[in-house]
Amino acid sequence: MEHARTYTALAILAVLCGAGIVRTGVFESEITMFADAAAKSPDKARPHNNLGDALRKAGRVEEAAAHFERALAIKPDYPDALNNLATVYNHYGRRQDAIALLSSCLALEPGHLQARYNLAMTYYESGMPAEAAVQYRMVMQLAPLSHEAAFARSMLSVIAREAPSR
């Protein structure tokens, strides 16, 4: 009787170890992990957004854009996907499209720090320093001790120095 319990426990342990080994490849990287989640939940926005973010970080921007767009097709009012797709658009120089997406994101979630920060940078890169300054000040109000606020302070100094020449 005691041997039967031991063998049963060992069999269960072997099955669990085998399953763990099979799943190890999924956790190889952020991309493989989120690709697995997106494949298993194709109609959920979050896995596509997370996969897009991992792809963007890996420099696979076109693939990332497809997943952000898929996330927004599933859930058009998803602030993180709006912000992330805007960063891709800005990467490709589509600044007006990025501004539109970031504005939509902030209409849904005014306290979205990354979207506010990205909007400030996009305005500045678009030659709109006054609009950028407004957004940088809002970043500083939202998270005064963040690295985004530190960058905002330095950008406000740059904008102030450039003002006479514009």
VEXKOL-609068 format. One record per atom (N, C-alpha, C): atom name; residue in one letter; x, z, y negated; residue number from 1. Coordinates in Angstrom, 3 decimals. Layout:
N
(rec 'CA','A',(X,Z,Y),NUM);
...
END
This chain:
166
(rec 'N','M',(0.822,0.000,1.186),1);
(rec 'CA','M',(0.000,0.000,0.000),1);
(rec 'C','M',(0.871,0.000,-1.256),1);
(rec 'N','E',(1.914,0.832,-1.227),2);
(rec 'CA','E',(2.826,0.911,-2.378),2);
(rec 'C','E',(3.553,-0.411,-2.595),2);
(rec 'N','H',(3.934,-1.073,-1.508),3);
(rec 'CA','H',(4.620,-2.361,-1.604),3);
(rec 'C','H',(3.707,-3.431,-2.196),3);
(rec 'N','A',(2.460,-3.372,-1.863),4);
(rec 'CA','A',(1.508,-4.361,-2.376),4);
(rec 'C','A',(1.401,-4.258,-3.896),4);
(rec 'N','R',(1.368,-3.055,-4.413),5);
(rec 'CA','R',(1.316,-2.845,-5.873),5);
(rec 'C','R',(2.589,-3.351,-6.534),5);
(rec 'N','T',(3.698,-3.076,-5.927),6);
(rec 'CA','T',(4.978,-3.521,-6.477),6);
(rec 'C','T',(5.043,-5.044,-6.507),6);
(rec 'N','Y',(4.641,-5.680,-5.406),7);
(rec 'CA','Y',(4.658,-7.150,-5.348),7);
(rec 'C','Y',(3.684,-7.754,-6.357),7);
(rec 'N','T',(2.530,-7.130,-6.508),8);
(rec 'CA','T',(1.541,-7.617,-7.477),8);
(rec 'C','T',(2.100,-7.503,-8.894),8);
(rec 'N','A',(2.710,-6.378,-9.194),9);
(rec 'CA','A',(3.299,-6.182,-10.527),9);
(rec 'C','A',(4.417,-7.192,-10.785),9);
(rec 'N','L',(5.261,-7.432,-9.769),10);
(rec 'CA','L',(6.339,-8.404,-9.908),10);
(rec 'C','L',(5.795,-9.821,-10.090),10);
(rec 'N','A',(4.718,-10.152,-9.385),11);
(rec 'CA','A',(4.108,-11.479,-9.521),11);
(rec 'C','A',(3.550,-11.666,-10.928),11);
(rec 'N','I',(2.891,-10.655,-11.424),12);
(rec 'CA','I',(2.346,-10.729,-12.796),12);
(rec 'C','I',(3.485,-10.861,-13.804),12);
(rec 'N','L',(4.527,-10.092,-13.621),13);
(rec 'CA','L',(5.685,-10.159,-14.509),13);
(rec 'C','L',(6.322,-11.541,-14.478),13);
(rec 'N','A',(6.431,-12.133,-13.305),14);
(rec 'CA','A',(7.017,-13.474,-13.170),14);
(rec 'C','A',(6.169,-14.505,-13.901),14);
(rec 'N','V',(4.864,-14.417,-13.770),15);
(rec 'CA','V',(3.967,-15.361,-14.451),15);
(rec 'C','V',(4.109,-15.216,-15.968),15);
(rec 'N','L',(4.129,-13.995,-16.462),16);
(rec 'CA','L',(4.267,-13.771,-17.907),16);
(rec 'C','L',(5.613,-14.250,-18.430),16);
(rec 'N','C',(6.664,-14.014,-17.675),17);
(rec 'CA','C',(7.990,-14.502,-18.081),17);
(rec 'C','C',(8.014,-16.029,-18.127),17);
(rec 'N','G',(7.426,-16.649,-17.117),18);
(rec 'CA','G',(7.361,-18.111,-17.098),18);
(rec 'C','G',(6.593,-18.647,-18.291),18);
(rec 'N','A',(5.465,-18.021,-18.623),19);
(rec 'CA','A',(4.677,-18.450,-19.784),19);
(rec 'C','A',(5.477,-18.263,-21.068),19);
(rec 'N','G',(6.211,-17.171,-21.143),20);
(rec 'CA','G',(7.036,-16.930,-22.331),20);
(rec 'C','G',(8.119,-17.973,-22.496),20);
(rec 'N','I',(8.738,-18.357,-21.394),21);
(rec 'CA','I',(9.792,-19.377,-21.438),21);
(rec 'C','I',(9.208,-20.718,-21.887),21);
(rec 'N','V',(8.039,-21.058,-21.393),22);
(rec 'CA','V',(7.389,-22.311,-21.785),22);
(rec 'C','V',(7.086,-22.305,-23.283),22);
(rec 'N','R',(6.635,-21.170,-23.825),23);
(rec 'CA','R',(6.265,-21.082,-25.242),23);
(rec 'C','R',(7.479,-20.980,-26.168),23);
(rec 'N','T',(8.644,-20.662,-25.640),24);
(rec 'CA','T',(9.830,-20.490,-26.472),24);
(rec 'C','T',(10.119,-21.728,-27.305),24);
(rec 'N','G',(9.916,-22.920,-26.754),25);
(rec 'CA','G',(10.156,-24.150,-27.502),25);
(rec 'C','G',(9.274,-24.277,-28.728),25);
(rec 'N','V',(8.085,-23.707,-28.657),26);
(rec 'CA','V',(7.166,-23.761,-29.806),26);
(rec 'C','V',(7.753,-22.986,-30.980),26);
(rec 'N','F',(8.447,-21.901,-30.697),27);
(rec 'CA','F',(8.983,-21.036,-31.746),27);
(rec 'C','F',(10.413,-21.393,-32.139),27);
(rec 'N','E',(10.824,-22.593,-31.777),28);
(rec 'CA','E',(12.171,-23.065,-32.086),28);
(rec 'C','E',(12.411,-23.142,-33.591),28);
(rec 'N','S',(11.404,-23.570,-34.342),29);
(rec 'CA','S',(11.527,-23.680,-35.786),29);
(rec 'C','S',(10.149,-23.534,-36.418),29);
(rec 'N','E',(10.134,-23.390,-37.732),30);
(rec 'CA','E',(8.845,-23.342,-38.440),30);
(rec 'C','E',(8.049,-24.613,-38.176),30);
(rec 'N','I',(8.729,-25.738,-38.162),31);
(rec 'CA','I',(8.035,-27.016,-37.982),31);
(rec 'C','I',(7.364,-27.080,-36.616),31);
(rec 'N','T',(8.091,-26.726,-35.546),32);
(rec 'CA','T',(7.483,-26.801,-34.218),32);
(rec 'C','T',(6.350,-25.792,-34.072),32);
(rec 'N','M',(6.510,-24.630,-34.665),33);
(rec 'CA','M',(5.474,-23.610,-34.570),33);
(rec 'C','M',(4.197,-24.066,-35.284),33);
(rec 'N','F',(4.341,-24.566,-36.530),34);
(rec 'CA','F',(3.154,-24.980,-37.280),34);
(rec 'C','F',(2.591,-26.303,-36.758),34);
(rec 'N','A',(3.449,-27.159,-36.184),35);
(rec 'CA','A',(2.941,-28.391,-35.569),35);
(rec 'C','A',(2.059,-28.044,-34.373),35);
(rec 'N','D',(2.475,-27.060,-33.605),36);
(rec 'CA','D',(1.674,-26.608,-32.478),36);
(rec 'C','D',(0.339,-26.052,-32.964),36);
(rec 'N','A',(0.367,-25.248,-34.017),37);
(rec 'CA','A',(-0.875,-24.671,-34.558),37);
(rec 'C','A',(-1.792,-25.766,-35.092),37);
(rec 'N','A',(-1.227,-26.746,-35.794),38);
(rec 'CA','A',(-2.035,-27.840,-36.346),38);
(rec 'C','A',(-2.632,-28.696,-35.237),38);
(rec 'N','A',(-1.873,-28.917,-34.172),39);
(rec 'CA','A',(-2.383,-29.711,-33.041),39);
(rec 'C','A',(-3.515,-28.978,-32.333),39);
(rec 'N','K',(-3.413,-27.667,-32.245),40);
(rec 'CA','K',(-4.437,-26.884,-31.558),40);
(rec 'C','K',(-5.649,-26.590,-32.446),40);
(rec 'N','S',(-5.482,-26.707,-33.762),41);
(rec 'CA','S',(-6.575,-26.466,-34.713),41);
(rec 'C','S',(-6.629,-27.613,-35.717),41);
(rec 'N','P',(-6.923,-28.823,-35.258),42);
(rec 'CA','P',(-6.854,-29.983,-36.156),42);
(rec 'C','P',(-7.861,-29.958,-37.302),42);
(rec 'N','D',(-8.911,-29.164,-37.168),43);
(rec 'CA','D',(-9.938,-29.109,-38.210),43);
(rec 'C','D',(-9.842,-27.859,-39.073),43);
(rec 'N','K',(-8.672,-27.236,-39.085),44);
(rec 'CA','K',(-8.446,-26.076,-39.944),44);
(rec 'C','K',(-7.380,-26.425,-40.975),44);
(rec 'N','A',(-7.634,-26.061,-42.212),45);
(rec 'CA','A',(-6.749,-26.437,-43.317),45);
(rec 'C','A',(-5.419,-25.687,-43.303),45);
(rec 'N','R',(-5.446,-24.402,-43.008),46);
(rec 'CA','R',(-4.233,-23.593,-43.122),46);
(rec 'C','R',(-3.071,-24.088,-42.254),46);
(rec 'N','P',(-3.280,-24.414,-40.970),47);
(rec 'CA','P',(-2.131,-24.901,-40.187),47);
(rec 'C','P',(-1.523,-26.186,-40.764),47);
(rec 'N','H',(-2.361,-27.074,-41.304),48);
(rec 'CA','H',(-1.836,-28.304,-41.897),48);
(rec 'C','H',(-1.052,-27.993,-43.168),48);
(rec 'N','N',(-1.554,-27.067,-43.971),49);
(rec 'CA','N',(-0.825,-26.674,-45.177),49);
(rec 'C','N',(0.513,-26.033,-44.815),49);
(rec 'N','N',(0.497,-25.146,-43.824),50);
(rec 'CA','N',(1.738,-24.482,-43.412),50);
(rec 'C','N',(2.742,-25.472,-42.828),50);
(rec 'N','L',(2.247,-26.426,-42.041),51);
(rec 'CA','L',(3.136,-27.456,-41.497),51);
(rec 'C','L',(3.707,-28.305,-42.630),51);
(rec 'N','G',(2.865,-28.674,-43.577),52);
(rec 'CA','G',(3.336,-29.440,-44.734),52);
(rec 'C','G',(4.422,-28.695,-45.490),52);
(rec 'N','D',(4.236,-27.403,-45.675),53);
(rec 'CA','D',(5.226,-26.603,-46.394),53);
(rec 'C','D',(6.547,-26.565,-45.634),53);
(rec 'N','A',(6.492,-26.407,-44.321),54);
(rec 'CA','A',(7.718,-26.400,-43.517),54);
(rec 'C','A',(8.411,-27.760,-43.567),54);
(rec 'N','L',(7.638,-28.826,-43.505),55);
(rec 'CA','L',(8.215,-30.175,-43.580),55);
(rec 'C','L',(8.853,-30.428,-44.949),55);
(rec 'N','R',(8.182,-29.981,-46.007),56);
(rec 'CA','R',(8.727,-30.161,-47.363),56);
(rec 'C','R',(10.053,-29.424,-47.509),56);
(rec 'N','K',(10.112,-28.206,-47.001),57);
(rec 'CA','K',(11.357,-27.423,-47.062),57);
(rec 'C','K',(12.487,-28.113,-46.300),57);
(rec 'N','A',(12.127,-28.869,-45.263),58);
(rec 'CA','A',(13.124,-29.586,-44.455),58);
(rec 'C','A',(13.462,-30.949,-45.050),58);
(rec 'N','G',(12.881,-31.272,-46.202),59);
(rec 'CA','G',(13.163,-32.541,-46.863),59);
(rec 'C','G',(12.331,-33.703,-46.347),59);
(rec 'N','R',(11.365,-33.440,-45.516),60);
(rec 'CA','R',(10.499,-34.482,-44.957),60);
(rec 'C','R',(9.227,-34.567,-45.807),60);
(rec 'N','V',(9.421,-35.021,-47.043),61);
(rec 'CA','V',(8.390,-34.939,-48.078),61);
(rec 'C','V',(7.179,-35.824,-47.785),61);
(rec 'N','E',(7.411,-37.028,-47.298),62);
(rec 'CA','E',(6.270,-37.917,-47.010),62);
(rec 'C','E',(5.382,-37.332,-45.918),62);
(rec 'N','E',(5.992,-36.796,-44.881),63);
(rec 'CA','E',(5.210,-36.173,-43.811),63);
(rec 'C','E',(4.477,-34.947,-44.342),63);
(rec 'N','A',(5.141,-34.214,-45.217),64);
(rec 'CA','A',(4.524,-33.026,-45.807),64);
(rec 'C','A',(3.271,-33.417,-46.585),64);
(rec 'N','A',(3.381,-34.469,-47.387),65);
(rec 'CA','A',(2.240,-34.914,-48.191),65);
(rec 'C','A',(1.039,-35.229,-47.311),65);
(rec 'N','A',(1.278,-35.859,-46.167),66);
(rec 'CA','A',(0.169,-36.201,-45.263),66);
(rec 'C','A',(-0.554,-34.946,-44.777),66);
(rec 'N','H',(0.193,-33.886,-44.521),67);
(rec 'CA','H',(-0.443,-32.647,-44.043),67);
(rec 'C','H',(-1.143,-31.901,-45.174),67);
(rec 'N','F',(-0.575,-31.934,-46.383),68);
(rec 'CA','F',(-1.280,-31.326,-47.512),68);
(rec 'C','F',(-2.583,-32.072,-47.783),68);
(rec 'N','E',(-2.524,-33.394,-47.700),69);
(rec 'CA','E',(-3.733,-34.200,-47.902),69);
(rec 'C','E',(-4.757,-33.921,-46.810),69);
(rec 'N','R',(-4.291,-33.741,-45.582),70);
(rec 'CA','R',(-5.207,-33.415,-44.486),70);
(rec 'C','R',(-5.853,-32.058,-44.733),70);
(rec 'N','A',(-5.071,-31.087,-45.176),71);
(rec 'CA','A',(-5.621,-29.755,-45.482),71);
(rec 'C','A',(-6.698,-29.861,-46.559),71);
(rec 'N','L',(-6.451,-30.684,-47.577),72);
(rec 'CA','L',(-7.423,-30.830,-48.666),72);
(rec 'C','L',(-8.643,-31.643,-48.241),72);
(rec 'N','A',(-8.481,-32.535,-47.279),73);
(rec 'CA','A',(-9.641,-33.263,-46.749),73);
(rec 'C','A',(-10.573,-32.292,-46.011),73);
(rec 'N','I',(-9.970,-31.308,-45.362),74);
(rec 'CA','I',(-10.742,-30.305,-44.629),74);
(rec 'C','I',(-11.355,-29.290,-45.599),74);
(rec 'N','K',(-10.537,-28.856,-46.566),75);
(rec 'CA','K',(-10.976,-27.819,-47.503),75);
(rec 'C','K',(-10.497,-28.197,-48.915),75);
(rec 'N','P',(-11.311,-28.957,-49.655),76);
(rec 'CA','P',(-10.887,-29.466,-50.974),76);
(rec 'C','P',(-10.577,-28.389,-52.012),76);
(rec 'N','D',(-11.085,-27.192,-51.816),77);
(rec 'CA','D',(-10.854,-26.122,-52.787),77);
(rec 'C','D',(-9.822,-25.107,-52.296),77);
(rec 'N','Y',(-8.800,-25.596,-51.589),78);
(rec 'CA','Y',(-7.752,-24.742,-51.032),78);
(rec 'C','Y',(-6.600,-24.677,-52.041),78);
(rec 'N','P',(-6.476,-23.574,-52.804),79);
(rec 'CA','P',(-5.469,-23.494,-53.869),79);
(rec 'C','P',(-4.033,-23.762,-53.417),79);
(rec 'N','D',(-3.618,-23.197,-52.287),80);
(rec 'CA','D',(-2.232,-23.382,-51.845),80);
(rec 'C','D',(-1.940,-24.848,-51.529),80);
(rec 'N','A',(-2.888,-25.533,-50.906),81);
(rec 'CA','A',(-2.681,-26.954,-50.591),81);
(rec 'C','A',(-2.656,-27.788,-51.874),81);
(rec 'N','L',(-3.485,-27.447,-52.853),82);
(rec 'CA','L',(-3.460,-28.149,-54.139),82);
(rec 'C','L',(-2.090,-27.981,-54.799),82);
(rec 'N','N',(-1.596,-26.754,-54.816),83);
(rec 'CA','N',(-0.284,-26.472,-55.402),83);
(rec 'C','N',(0.821,-27.213,-54.656),83);
(rec 'N','N',(0.773,-27.176,-53.331),84);
(rec 'CA','N',(1.830,-27.804,-52.543),84);
(rec 'C','N',(1.830,-29.324,-52.686),84);
(rec 'N','L',(0.649,-29.937,-52.674),85);
(rec 'CA','L',(0.601,-31.390,-52.856),85);
(rec 'C','L',(1.093,-31.756,-54.258),85);
(rec 'N','A',(0.803,-30.917,-55.239),86);
(rec 'CA','A',(1.285,-31.163,-56.601),86);
(rec 'C','A',(2.811,-31.172,-56.646),86);
(rec 'N','T',(3.462,-30.300,-55.868),87);
(rec 'CA','T',(4.936,-30.292,-55.866),87);
(rec 'C','T',(5.471,-31.595,-55.283),87);
(rec 'N','V',(4.776,-32.142,-54.305),88);
(rec 'CA','V',(5.182,-33.426,-53.731),88);
(rec 'C','V',(4.995,-34.538,-54.766),88);
(rec 'N','Y',(3.844,-34.540,-55.433),89);
(rec 'CA','Y',(3.600,-35.551,-56.460),89);
(rec 'C','Y',(4.662,-35.463,-57.566),89);
(rec 'N','N',(4.996,-34.253,-57.968),90);
(rec 'CA','N',(6.018,-34.079,-58.999),90);
(rec 'C','N',(7.362,-34.608,-58.498),90);
(rec 'N','H',(7.655,-34.379,-57.234),91);
(rec 'CA','H',(8.895,-34.883,-56.616),91);
(rec 'C','H',(8.995,-36.404,-56.764),91);
(rec 'N','Y',(7.873,-37.073,-56.613),92);
(rec 'CA','Y',(7.841,-38.538,-56.718),92);
(rec 'C','Y',(7.602,-39.028,-58.143),92);
(rec 'N','G',(7.614,-38.122,-59.114),93);
(rec 'CA','G',(7.437,-38.522,-60.506),93);
(rec 'C','G',(5.988,-38.766,-60.897),93);
(rec 'N','R',(5.075,-38.390,-60.059),94);
(rec 'CA','R',(3.650,-38.547,-60.351),94);
(rec 'C','R',(3.161,-37.308,-61.099),94);
(rec 'N','R',(3.700,-37.134,-62.285),95);
(rec 'CA','R',(3.479,-35.899,-63.032),95);
(rec 'C','R',(2.018,-35.686,-63.451),95);
(rec 'N','Q',(1.343,-36.737,-63.879),96);
(rec 'CA','Q',(-0.056,-36.571,-64.289),96);
(rec 'C','Q',(-0.932,-36.173,-63.097),96);
(rec 'N','D',(-0.657,-36.741,-61.932),97);
(rec 'CA','D',(-1.390,-36.344,-60.724),97);
(rec 'C','D',(-1.093,-34.886,-60.380),97);
(rec 'N','A',(0.170,-34.494,-60.531),98);
(rec 'CA','A',(0.556,-33.105,-60.264),98);
(rec 'C','A',(-0.154,-32.162,-61.226),98);
(rec 'N','I',(-0.199,-32.523,-62.501),99);
(rec 'CA','I',(-0.870,-31.686,-63.498),99);
(rec 'C','I',(-2.352,-31.537,-63.151),99);
(rec 'N','A',(-2.981,-32.622,-62.725),100);
(rec 'CA','A',(-4.404,-32.561,-62.365),100);
(rec 'C','A',(-4.625,-31.615,-61.174),100);
(rec 'N','L',(-3.773,-31.722,-60.158),101);
(rec 'CA','L',(-3.915,-30.845,-58.993),101);
(rec 'C','L',(-3.657,-29.379,-59.356),101);
(rec 'N','L',(-2.629,-29.139,-60.152),102);
(rec 'CA','L',(-2.313,-27.770,-60.544),102);
(rec 'C','L',(-3.415,-27.181,-61.417),102);
(rec 'N','S',(-3.989,-27.992,-62.280),103);
(rec 'CA','S',(-5.108,-27.528,-63.107),103);
(rec 'C','S',(-6.312,-27.178,-62.236),103);
(rec 'N','S',(-6.574,-27.981,-61.213),104);
(rec 'CA','S',(-7.658,-27.681,-60.276),104);
(rec 'C','S',(-7.390,-26.380,-59.534),104);
(rec 'N','C',(-6.159,-26.204,-59.109),105);
(rec 'CA','C',(-5.769,-24.984,-58.412),105);
(rec 'C','C',(-6.006,-23.765,-59.298),105);
(rec 'N','L',(-5.581,-23.866,-60.555),106);
(rec 'CA','L',(-5.713,-22.726,-61.462),106);
(rec 'C','L',(-7.157,-22.483,-61.887),106);
(rec 'N','A',(-7.983,-23.513,-61.856),107);
(rec 'CA','A',(-9.411,-23.320,-62.122),107);
(rec 'C','A',(-10.031,-22.482,-60.997),107);
(rec 'N','L',(-9.553,-22.690,-59.776),108);
(rec 'CA','L',(-10.041,-21.921,-58.632),108);
(rec 'C','L',(-9.447,-20.519,-58.582),108);
(rec 'N','E',(-8.172,-20.422,-58.933),109);
(rec 'CA','E',(-7.444,-19.152,-58.824),109);
(rec 'C','E',(-6.486,-19.006,-60.011),109);
(rec 'N','P',(-6.983,-18.507,-61.144),110);
(rec 'CA','P',(-6.159,-18.427,-62.358),110);
(rec 'C','P',(-4.879,-17.605,-62.209),110);
(rec 'N','G',(-4.846,-16.682,-61.264),111);
(rec 'CA','G',(-3.667,-15.853,-61.071),111);
(rec 'C','G',(-2.681,-16.391,-60.050),111);
(rec 'N','H',(-2.811,-17.643,-59.679),112);
(rec 'CA','H',(-1.901,-18.253,-58.682),112);
(rec 'C','H',(-0.550,-18.476,-59.364),112);
(rec 'N','L',(0.376,-17.564,-59.125),113);
(rec 'CA','L',(1.667,-17.560,-59.818),113);
(rec 'C','L',(2.446,-18.856,-59.614),113);
(rec 'N','Q',(2.556,-19.312,-58.378),114);
(rec 'CA','Q',(3.347,-20.525,-58.120),114);
(rec 'C','Q',(2.743,-21.744,-58.811),114);
(rec 'N','A',(1.423,-21.852,-58.815),115);
(rec 'CA','A',(0.788,-22.987,-59.481),115);
(rec 'C','A',(1.020,-22.922,-60.992),115);
(rec 'N','R',(0.924,-21.736,-61.552),116);
(rec 'CA','R',(1.153,-21.561,-62.997),116);
(rec 'C','R',(2.592,-21.947,-63.328),116);
(rec 'N','Y',(3.531,-21.481,-62.536),117);
(rec 'CA','Y',(4.952,-21.772,-62.712),117);
(rec 'C','Y',(5.218,-23.271,-62.560),117);
(rec 'N','N',(4.634,-23.868,-61.513),118);
(rec 'CA','N',(4.820,-25.303,-61.291),118);
(rec 'C','N',(4.199,-26.130,-62.416),118);
(rec 'N','L',(3.068,-25.680,-62.946),119);
(rec 'CA','L',(2.443,-26.396,-64.055),119);
(rec 'C','L',(3.344,-26.333,-65.293),119);
(rec 'N','A',(3.927,-25.181,-65.545),120);
(rec 'CA','A',(4.845,-25.053,-66.679),120);
(rec 'C','A',(6.018,-26.016,-66.530),120);
(rec 'N','M',(6.619,-26.040,-65.355),121);
(rec 'CA','M',(7.760,-26.941,-65.128),121);
(rec 'C','M',(7.344,-28.403,-65.244),121);
(rec 'N','T',(6.186,-28.733,-64.719),122);
(rec 'CA','T',(5.726,-30.122,-64.769),122);
(rec 'C','T',(5.434,-30.542,-66.198),122);
(rec 'N','Y',(4.827,-29.663,-66.969),123);
(rec 'CA','Y',(4.608,-29.967,-68.389),123);
(rec 'C','Y',(5.943,-30.213,-69.093),123);
(rec 'N','Y',(6.909,-29.348,-68.839),124);
(rec 'CA','Y',(8.212,-29.508,-69.492),124);
(rec 'C','Y',(8.852,-30.834,-69.093),124);
(rec 'N','E',(8.827,-31.133,-67.798),125);
(rec 'CA','E',(9.417,-32.383,-67.305),125);
(rec 'C','E',(8.667,-33.610,-67.813),125);
(rec 'N','S',(7.420,-33.429,-68.219),126);
(rec 'CA','S',(6.599,-34.526,-68.745),126);
(rec 'C','S',(6.758,-34.692,-70.249),126);
(rec 'N','G',(7.652,-33.908,-70.852),127);
(rec 'CA','G',(7.857,-33.995,-72.299),127);
(rec 'C','G',(6.764,-33.305,-73.100),127);
(rec 'N','M',(6.188,-32.254,-72.526),128);
(rec 'CA','M',(5.118,-31.509,-73.173),128);
(rec 'C','M',(5.546,-30.040,-73.325),128);
(rec 'N','P',(6.544,-29.787,-74.200),129);
(rec 'CA','P',(7.099,-28.430,-74.272),129);
(rec 'C','P',(6.115,-27.375,-74.770),129);
(rec 'N','A',(5.215,-27.720,-75.669),130);
(rec 'CA','A',(4.257,-26.719,-76.166),130);
(rec 'C','A',(3.343,-26.246,-75.035),130);
(rec 'N','E',(2.872,-27.192,-74.228),131);
(rec 'CA','E',(2.018,-26.832,-73.093),131);
(rec 'C','E',(2.814,-26.022,-72.064),131);
(rec 'N','A',(4.071,-26.411,-71.866),132);
(rec 'CA','A',(4.937,-25.673,-70.939),132);
(rec 'C','A',(5.115,-24.237,-71.416),132);
(rec 'N','A',(5.343,-24.054,-72.717),133);
(rec 'CA','A',(5.559,-22.712,-73.265),133);
(rec 'C','A',(4.349,-21.812,-73.022),133);
(rec 'N','V',(3.152,-22.351,-73.193),134);
(rec 'CA','V',(1.931,-21.575,-72.933),134);
(rec 'C','V',(1.919,-21.095,-71.487),134);
(rec 'N','Q',(2.229,-22.001,-70.564),135);
(rec 'CA','Q',(2.212,-21.650,-69.142),135);
(rec 'C','Q',(3.336,-20.672,-68.786),135);
(rec 'N','Y',(4.511,-20.850,-69.373),136);
(rec 'CA','Y',(5.611,-19.915,-69.116),136);
(rec 'C','Y',(5.254,-18.509,-69.591),136);
(rec 'N','R',(4.585,-18.405,-70.729),137);
(rec 'CA','R',(4.156,-17.081,-71.219),137);
(rec 'C','R',(3.154,-16.454,-70.248),137);
(rec 'N','M',(2.274,-17.278,-69.700),138);
(rec 'CA','M',(1.296,-16.760,-68.736),138);
(rec 'C','M',(1.982,-16.302,-67.448),138);
(rec 'N','V',(3.016,-17.012,-67.034),139);
(rec 'CA','V',(3.799,-16.596,-65.856),139);
(rec 'C','V',(4.384,-15.214,-66.113),139);
(rec 'N','M',(4.925,-15.003,-67.301),140);
(rec 'CA','M',(5.528,-13.710,-67.638),140);
(rec 'C','M',(4.482,-12.598,-67.650),140);
(rec 'N','Q',(3.252,-12.915,-68.045),141);
(rec 'CA','Q',(2.187,-11.911,-68.027),141);
(rec 'C','Q',(1.735,-11.605,-66.597),141);
(rec 'N','L',(1.664,-12.629,-65.776),142);
(rec 'CA','L',(1.198,-12.444,-64.397),142);
(rec 'C','L',(2.154,-11.607,-63.564),142);
(rec 'N','A',(3.443,-11.861,-63.695),143);
(rec 'CA','A',(4.438,-11.183,-62.851),143);
(rec 'C','A',(5.710,-10.974,-63.658),143);
(rec 'N','P',(5.701,-9.996,-64.573),144);
(rec 'CA','P',(6.828,-9.830,-65.502),144);
(rec 'C','P',(8.181,-9.562,-64.860),144);
(rec 'N','L',(8.210,-9.039,-63.647),145);
(rec 'CA','L',(9.490,-8.715,-63.008),145);
(rec 'C','L',(9.919,-9.751,-61.968),145);
(rec 'N','S',(9.188,-10.838,-61.860),146);
(rec 'CA','S',(9.490,-11.853,-60.852),146);
(rec 'C','S',(10.621,-12.769,-61.308),146);
(rec 'N','H',(11.209,-13.485,-60.341),147);
(rec 'CA','H',(12.237,-14.461,-60.716),147);
(rec 'C','H',(11.606,-15.609,-61.501),147);
(rec 'N','E',(10.313,-15.893,-61.272),148);
(rec 'CA','E',(9.631,-16.920,-62.062),148);
(rec 'C','E',(9.562,-16.509,-63.530),148);
(rec 'N','A',(9.307,-15.226,-63.778),149);
(rec 'CA','A',(9.259,-14.737,-65.159),149);
(rec 'C','A',(10.644,-14.794,-65.804),149);
(rec 'N','A',(11.672,-14.490,-65.050),150);
(rec 'CA','A',(13.037,-14.574,-65.590),150);
(rec 'C','A',(13.353,-16.015,-65.973),150);
(rec 'N','F',(12.986,-16.945,-65.111),151);
(rec 'CA','F',(13.200,-18.361,-65.425),151);
(rec 'C','F',(12.358,-18.760,-66.630),151);
(rec 'N','A',(11.135,-18.262,-66.698),152);
(rec 'CA','A',(10.242,-18.576,-67.824),152);
(rec 'C','A',(10.860,-18.124,-69.141),152);
(rec 'N','R',(11.445,-16.926,-69.156),153);
(rec 'CA','R',(12.094,-16.436,-70.384),153);
(rec 'C','R',(13.221,-17.374,-70.804),153);
(rec 'N','S',(14.007,-17.810,-69.837),154);
(rec 'CA','S',(15.116,-18.706,-70.192),154);
(rec 'C','S',(14.579,-20.060,-70.664),154);
(rec 'N','M',(13.517,-20.547,-70.055),155);
(rec 'CA','M',(12.946,-21.825,-70.487),155);
(rec 'C','M',(12.327,-21.727,-71.878),155);
(rec 'N','L',(11.736,-20.587,-72.198),156);
(rec 'CA','L',(11.199,-20.415,-73.552),156);
(rec 'C','L',(12.320,-20.459,-74.588),156);
(rec 'N','S',(13.490,-19.941,-74.231),157);
(rec 'CA','S',(14.650,-20.036,-75.134),157);
(rec 'C','S',(15.084,-21.478,-75.309),157);
(rec 'N','V',(15.094,-22.231,-74.209),158);
(rec 'CA','V',(15.456,-23.647,-74.269),158);
(rec 'C','V',(14.462,-24.403,-75.137),158);
(rec 'N','I',(13.183,-24.159,-74.919),159);
(rec 'CA','I',(12.138,-24.843,-75.691),159);
(rec 'C','I',(12.268,-24.505,-77.171),159);
(rec 'N','A',(12.556,-23.242,-77.493),160);
(rec 'CA','A',(12.706,-22.832,-78.894),160);
(rec 'C','A',(13.900,-23.529,-79.539),160);
(rec 'N','R',(15.012,-23.661,-78.788),161);
(rec 'CA','R',(16.192,-24.358,-79.330),161);
(rec 'C','R',(15.944,-25.838,-79.526),161);
(rec 'N','E',(15.148,-26.427,-78.629),162);
(rec 'CA','E',(14.881,-27.864,-78.716),162);
(rec 'C','E',(13.834,-28.205,-79.768),162);
(rec 'N','A',(13.025,-27.256,-80.174),163);
(rec 'CA','A',(11.882,-27.523,-81.056),163);
(rec 'C','A',(12.252,-28.296,-82.317),163);
(rec 'N','P',(13.320,-27.951,-83.035),164);
(rec 'CA','P',(13.625,-28.708,-84.239),164);
(rec 'C','P',(13.980,-30.183,-83.975),164);
(rec 'N','S',(14.549,-30.445,-82.795),165);
(rec 'CA','S',(14.977,-31.814,-82.513),165);
(rec 'C','S',(13.829,-32.699,-82.012),165);
(rec 'N','R',(12.708,-32.130,-81.681),166);
(rec 'CA','R',(11.587,-32.929,-81.153),166);
(rec 'C','R',(10.710,-33.392,-82.239),166);
END
